[in-house]
């Protein structure tokens, strides 16, 4: 079974702190994604990566950065956390499109981040 | 971008079939239809996807209208574990960037299963 793990289920940080959210997948997937989920707004894509050291902005990249130094690991960084970044953060991974498989994205359990 | 419309909520009984509708009247010829679901306190999980023909897998069936302007996710025999938010998503070739498929999740349908 594909497994996507996230470093914490719950995290509480103070305004202005630098925050790292870690995601690891064990299926050798090329693509990894970071979403945030807020009530009434659904899931929104922050950033994604299609290869080591390669990244693309999603729909709401402002205030975030990412790092992918190894294929299995994708980090989301909040350089200076703010209260409006309080949210559920979800990581996902998938195979490269065109590999002859479906488009499935496999999600982790999420990290609920509270910024006070 | 083609959008989907789903009912906010639906209710069904355990062990009965459930038909979850999705309207996508502006779908283009190369848009795929995906369904994901999100169980309480979990990340979304893939359910099924299709292009033109009906599709079956171990979790569900996807029935696609002939004009492709609507589709229905069918759970053949609902269990309490099927209580979740179900998302109907369209994806277009233009949403594939460097081999990564971008998905846009809407609000979905919250399905309640009564014992």
HADDOCK unambig.tbl for C-alpha pairs under 7 A between the chains (distance, minus, plus):
assign (segid A and resid 31 and name CA) (segid B and resid 100 and name CA) 5.92 0.50 0.50
assign (segid A and resid 42 and name CA) (segid B and resid 105 and name CA) 6.21 0.50 0.50
assign (segid A and resid 42 and name CA) (segid B and resid 106 and name CA) 5.70 0.50 0.50
assign (segid A and resid 42 and name CA) (segid B and resid 107 and name CA) 5.46 0.50 0.50
assign (segid A and resid 43 and name CA) (segid B and resid 105 and name CA) 5.56 0.50 0.50
assign (segid A and resid 50 and name CA) (segid B and resid 98 and name CA) 6.38 0.50 0.50
assign (segid A and resid 50 and name CA) (segid B and resid 99 and name CA) 6.80 0.50 0.50
assign (segid A and resid 50 and name CA) (segid B and resid 100 and name CA) 6.05 0.50 0.50
assign (segid A and resid 90 and name CA) (segid B and resid 43 and name CA) 6.72 0.50 0.50
assign (segid A and resid 96 and name CA) (segid B and resid 99 and name CA) 4.93 0.50 0.50
assign (segid A and resid 96 and name CA) (segid B and resid 100 and name CA) 6.03 0.50 0.50
assign (segid A and resid 97 and name CA) (segid B and resid 99 and name CA) 4.62 0.50 0.50
assign (segid A and resid 97 and name CA) (segid B and resid 100 and name CA) 6.06 0.50 0.50
assign (segid A and resid 97 and name CA) (segid B and resid 101 and name CA) 6.89 0.50 0.50
assign (segid A and resid 104 and name CA) (segid B and resid 46 and name CA) 5.98 0.50 0.50
assign (segid A and resid 105 and name CA) (segid B and resid 46 and name CA) 6.75 0.50 0.50
assign (segid A and resid 106 and name CA) (segid B and resid 45 and name CA) 6.45 0.50 0.50
assign (segid A and resid 107 and name CA) (segid B and resid 43 and name CA) 5.38 0.50 0.50
assign (segid A and resid 107 and name CA) (segid B and resid 44 and name CA) 6.01 0.50 0.50
assign (segid A and resid 107 and name CA) (segid B and resid 45 and name CA) 6.56 0.50 0.50
assign (segid A and resid 108 and name CA) (segid B and resid 43 and name CA) 5.67 0.50 0.50
assign (segid A and resid 109 and name CA) (segid B and resid 42 and name CA) 4.91 0.50 0.50
assign (segid A and resid 109 and name CA) (segid B and resid 43 and name CA) 4.79 0.50 0.50
assign (segid A and resid 110 and name CA) (segid B and resid 42 and name CA) 6.89 0.50 0.50
assign (segid A and resid 110 and name CA) (segid B and resid 43 and name CA) 6.09 0.50 0.50
